[in-house]
Amino acid sequence: MKYKSVLISLLSVVLYFIQGCSPSNAPISNLLVISGNTMGTTFTVKIVKNNFLHLGDYNLKVKEIEEGIHGLLKDINMKMSTWISDSEISLFNKADRDKWVGISGETALVLSAALKISDLTSGSFDITIGPLINLWGFGPDRRPVRVPSEEDIKTAKEITGYKKLSLRSSPPSAKKEASELYCDLSGIAKGYGVDSVAVFLDSKGFYNYLVEIGGEISVRGNNGKGEEWRLGVLSPDGLNSIKKIIKIGDKAMATSGDYHNYFEKKGVRYSHIIDPETGRPIAHKLVSVTVIMDNCMEADALATGITVMGPEKGYEFAVKNSIPIYMIVSDGEGYKDIITPSFRSFQVDTRDN
């Protein structure tokens, strides 16, 4: 599961995420907070209570929304988690080659978006690198931490490659060229989950809210103070300090980084983010990438793909495609910020606070 640097919504100065909080024990404020666990991480939904004024009985509506969100995320997890042996994607991974396997429309949508972004990033984002993720000990197999041999890496690479995966829309089905092909949606499913919860809230008449899953965020309207939501990206210094504050409007944001999910052997640090081309963990100086898009699913996948590219190639790719990104790069003595021109308008001048 890709580690996400923590993104925080600043309701006043800093954001607090309340783990395991339900409406009955939420703090007294103008926000309804719903949170819990999903996809191997946590989620938080914040809804401005003023949204409920025209929706009838408050307590009944809160229960409906809470049950709806939990049910929706449970359904996505059962479709797309490789950590669940009988999930839809796990069953597809066990299927034989050259056989069309029926899948839900939701899974087909995510697979289609993944293939689109794989093409756009020339394979830097690739959902079929599951065998490599497992080989390096970062997948559901939970193997002992070890450095694979070159022969093991070569063998795993031979059964990866997004071009070996085919989709058809009617009926929704997927097919693979090799029986061993293994799809891992951890780099895109959380973003899809955020989008799905946002669509659900829209359908219920809400217009001021924040949805966050494992650091992936989508916001609409204003916060509890009637001000535009502010989001912060944490510094990689481990001190929980805020590196940058941004306002994204009615958009989504995702961050990919290797702050914590890695292992070390003989003084060498091995990141959990695998380069599909080399079959090895990334080894460049790019610490994290924050991407802003209209939807969180694309932002999620692009953040991973750009992280794999590294600072120079990733920056060129983002500029060419007009993608707003913010990169934190290690320079040996500390960290430096790199932003694309399209990202500048989202920054908050802290001198105004």
C-alpha positions in Angstrom: 0.0 0.0 0.0 1.5 3.3 -1.1 2.4 5.5 1.9 0.8 8.9 1.7 2.3 11.9 3.4 -0.4 13.3 5.7 -2.4 16.1 4.3 -4.2 18.3 6.8 -7.1 20.7 6.5 -6.5 23.9 8.4 -9.8 24.9 10.1 -8.1 27.7 12.0 -4.3 27.1 12.1 -3.9 23.4 11.9 -6.2 20.4 11.2 -7.0 17.7 13.6 -8.1 14.3 12.3 -10.2 12.5 14.9 -9.7 8.8 14.6 -12.7 6.5 15.2 -15.0 9.4 15.8 -18.8 9.1 15.3 -21.4 11.8 15.2 -22.4 11.1 18.8 -19.0 11.9 20.2 -17.9 14.5 17.7 -16.6 17.8 19.1 -19.1 20.6 19.4 -18.5 22.7 16.2 -20.1 23.6 13.0 -18.7 20.3 11.5 -20.1 16.8 11.4 -17.1 14.4 11.5 -17.4 10.8 10.3 -14.2 8.7 10.3 -13.1 5.1 10.4 -10.9 2.6 8.6 -10.8 1.5 5.0 -8.4 0.2 2.4 -5.7 -0.5 5.0 -5.7 3.1 6.2 -8.1 5.7 7.7 -10.7 8.0 6.3 -12.2 11.3 7.5 -15.3 13.1 6.2 -16.1 16.6 7.4 -19.5 18.1 6.5 -20.5 21.6 7.5 -23.6 21.2 9.6 -25.4 24.2 8.0 -25.9 21.8 5.0 -28.4 19.8 7.1 -30.8 22.7 7.8 -33.0 22.0 4.7 -32.8 18.2 5.0 -35.3 17.4 7.7 -34.6 15.4 10.9 -30.9 15.9 11.7 -30.3 12.7 13.6 -31.9 10.5 11.0 -30.0 12.3 8.2 -26.7 11.8 10.1 -27.3 8.1 10.5 -28.2 7.8 6.8 -25.0 9.6 5.7 -22.8 7.7 8.1 -24.2 4.3 7.0 -24.0 5.3 3.4 -20.3 6.3 3.5 -19.3 3.2 5.5 -21.2 0.9 3.1 -19.8 2.6 0.0 -16.2 2.2 1.2 -16.8 -1.4 2.3 -18.1 -2.2 -1.2 -15.1 -0.6 -2.9 -12.7 -2.4 -0.6 -14.4 -5.7 -1.5 -14.0 -5.0 -5.2 -10.4 -3.6 -5.3 -8.3 -4.7 -2.3 -5.6 -7.3 -3.0 -5.4 -7.7 0.8 -8.8 -9.5 0.6 -8.5 -13.0 -0.9 -12.0 -13.1 -2.4 -12.2 -9.5 -3.5 -13.1 -8.9 -7.2 -9.5 -7.9 -8.1 -8.0 -10.8 -6.2 -10.3 -13.3 -8.0 -9.2 -11.7 -11.3 -5.6 -12.1 -10.3 -6.1 -15.8 -9.8 -7.8 -16.3 -13.2 -6.3 -18.0 -16.2 -4.8 -16.2 -19.1 -6.8 -15.3 -22.3 -10.1 -15.6 -20.4 -12.5 -12.7 -20.2 -13.5 -12.3 -16.5 -16.6 -10.4 -15.6 -16.0 -7.4 -13.3 -18.2 -4.6 -11.9 -18.6 -1.3 -13.7 -16.7 0.3 -10.8 -13.7 -1.9 -11.2 -13.8 -1.5 -14.9 -13.8 2.3 -14.5 -10.7 2.2 -12.3 -8.9 -0.2 -14.5 -9.6 1.9 -17.6 -8.4 5.1 -15.8 -5.2 3.2 -14.7 -4.5 2.1 -18.3 -5.0 5.7 -19.5 -2.6 7.1 -17.0 -0.1 4.3 -17.7 -0.1 5.4 -21.4 0.2 9.0 -20.4 3.2 8.4 -18.1 4.8 5.9 -20.5 4.5 3.2 -17.9 5.8 5.0 -14.9 2.4 4.3 -13.4 1.6 0.6 -13.8 -0.9 -1.4 -11.8 0.5 -4.7 -12.9 3.8 -4.4 -10.9 2.2 -6.4 -8.0 4.7 -9.3 -8.4 7.6 -6.8 -7.9 5.9 -5.2 -4.9 5.4 -8.6 -3.4 9.0 -9.6 -4.3 10.4 -6.6 -2.3 8.1 -7.3 0.7 5.7 -4.5 0.4 2.6 -6.4 -0.7 -0.1 -8.5 1.1 2.3 -11.5 1.1 4.2 -9.8 3.9 7.4 -11.7 3.1 10.5 -11.2 5.3 12.4 -8.0 4.3 15.2 -9.0 1.9 17.0 -7.7 -1.2 15.9 -9.9 -4.2 18.4 -11.3 -6.6 18.8 -9.9 -10.1 17.4 -13.2 -11.4 14.3 -12.8 -9.2 13.7 -9.3 -10.4 14.1 -10.3 -14.0 11.6 -13.2 -13.5 9.0 -10.9 -11.8 9.4 -8.2 -14.6 8.6 -10.8 -17.2 5.1 -11.2 -15.8 4.4 -7.5 -15.5 3.3 -4.8 -18.0 0.0 -2.9 -18.3 -0.1 -3.7 -22.0 -0.8 -7.3 -21.1 -4.1 -6.3 -19.6 -7.2 -5.9 -21.8 -10.7 -4.4 -21.0 -14.1 -4.5 -22.7 -17.1 -2.4 -21.6 -20.0 -4.6 -22.6 -20.3 -6.6 -20.4 -17.6 -5.1 -18.1 -14.8 -7.7 -18.4 -11.0 -7.9 -18.1 -8.5 -10.3 -19.6 -4.7 -10.9 -19.2 -2.1 -12.3 -21.5 -0.3 -14.1 -18.7 -1.9 -16.1 -15.9 0.7 -14.7 -13.5 -0.3 -11.1 -14.3 -1.3 -9.5 -11.0 -3.1 -6.1 -10.7 -2.5 -4.0 -7.6 -4.9 -1.0 -7.4 -3.4 0.6 -4.2 -2.1 3.5 -6.3 -5.5 4.5 -7.6 -8.3 3.0 -5.5 -8.1 5.4 -2.6 -8.5 8.3 -5.0 -11.5 6.6 -6.5 -12.9 6.1 -3.0 -12.6 9.8 -2.3 -14.4 10.6 -5.5 -17.1 8.1 -4.8 -17.8 9.6 -1.4 -17.8 13.1 -2.9 -20.4 12.0 -5.5 -22.5 10.4 -2.7 -22.5 13.6 -0.7 -23.3 15.7 -3.8 -26.3 13.4 -4.4 -27.6 14.1 -0.9 -27.5 17.8 -1.3 -24.3 18.7 0.5 -22.1 21.5 -0.8 -19.5 22.2 1.9 -17.4 19.2 2.8 -14.0 17.6 2.9 -13.3 13.9 2.1 -9.9 12.3 3.0 -8.7 8.7 2.6 -5.1 7.9 3.6 -4.1 11.5 2.7 -6.0 11.8 -0.6 -8.4 14.7 -0.4 -11.3 16.3 -2.2 -13.1 19.4 -1.0 -16.2 21.4 -1.9 -17.3 24.8 -0.9 -16.2 26.3 2.4 -15.2 25.0 5.9 -17.0 25.5 9.2 -16.0 29.1 9.4 -17.4 29.9 5.9 -13.9 30.2 4.5 -12.3 28.3 1.7 -10.7 25.0 2.8 -7.0 25.2 3.5 -4.8 22.1 3.1 -1.3 21.6 4.4 1.5 19.3 3.3 3.7 18.1 6.0 7.5 18.5 5.9 9.5 15.3 5.6 11.6 16.4 8.6 9.5 14.1 10.9 8.5 17.0 13.2 4.9 17.2 11.9 5.7 20.8 10.7 3.7 22.2 7.8 5.8 22.7 4.6 3.2 24.4 2.5 -0.4 25.7 2.8 -2.6 25.6 -0.2 -6.2 26.3 -1.3 -7.5 24.2 -4.1 -11.1 25.3 -4.5 -13.5 22.5 -5.6 -10.8 20.1 -6.6 -8.8 17.1 -5.4 -5.3 16.6 -4.2 -3.1 13.5 -3.7 0.5 13.2 -2.4 2.9 10.3 -3.0 6.1 9.9 -1.0 8.4 7.5 0.7 8.7 9.3 4.0 8.3 6.1 6.1 7.5 3.0 4.1 10.9 1.5 3.4 13.5 -0.9 4.7 17.3 -0.8 5.1 19.9 -3.4 4.4 23.6 -2.9 4.9 23.1 0.9 5.0 21.1 1.0 1.8 17.5 2.4 2.0 14.9 0.7 -0.2 11.7 2.6 -0.9 8.3 0.9 -1.3 7.8 2.8 -4.6 8.9 0.5 -7.4 10.1 1.7 -10.8 8.4 -0.6 -13.3 11.3 -0.2 -15.8 14.0 -1.3 -13.5 12.0 -3.5 -11.2 13.8 -1.9 -8.2 12.8 0.8 -5.7 13.3 4.4 -6.8 16.7 5.8 -5.9 16.5 9.5 -6.8 16.2 12.6 -4.6 12.4 13.2 -5.0 10.9 12.9 -1.5 7.2 13.6 -2.3 4.9 14.9 -5.0 1.6 16.6 -4.5 -0.8 16.7 -7.5 -4.0 18.8 -7.9 -6.6 17.6 -10.3 -10.4 17.8 -10.9 -10.8 14.3 -9.6 -8.8 12.4 -6.9 -8.5 9.1 -8.8 -6.3 10.7 -11.5 -4.4 12.8 -8.9 -3.7 9.6 -7.0 -2.3 7.7 -9.9 -0.4 10.7 -11.3 1.3 11.3 -8.0 2.7 7.8 -8.1 3.8 8.0 -11.7 5.5 11.3 -11.2 7.3 10.1 -8.1 8.7 7.2 -10.2 9.9 9.6 -12.9 12.0 11.6 -10.4 12.4 15.4 -10.1 13.7 16.4 -13.6 11.6 14.1 -15.7 8.6 14.5 -13.5 8.7 18.3 -13.6 9.0 18.2 -17.4 6.1 15.8 -17.7 3.9 18.0 -15.5 4.7 21.2 -17.3 4.1 19.6 -20.7 0.7 18.4 -19.5 -0.3 21.5 -17.5 -0.5 19.4 -14.3 -0.2 21.5 -11.0 2.4 19.7 -8.9 4.5 20.5 -5.8 7.7 18.5 -5.3 9.9 18.2 -2.2 13.4 17.3 -3.2 16.3 16.3 -1.0 19.5 18.3 -1.7 21.8 16.5 0.6 21.6 19.0 3.4 17.9 19.7 3.6 14.9 20.0 1.3 14.0 22.3 -1.6 10.6 23.0 -3.1 9.9 22.8 -6.8 6.5 23.8 -8.2 5.1 24.0 -11.7 3.7 27.3 -13.0 0.1 25.9 -12.9 0.5 25.2 -9.2 1.4 28.8 -8.2 -2.2 30.0 -8.0 -3.0 27.4 -5.3 -0.4 28.6 -2.8 -1.4 30.6 0.3 0.8 33.5 1.3 1.4 32.8 5.0 2.1 36.5 5.5 -1.6 37.1 5.2 -2.4 34.8 8.2 
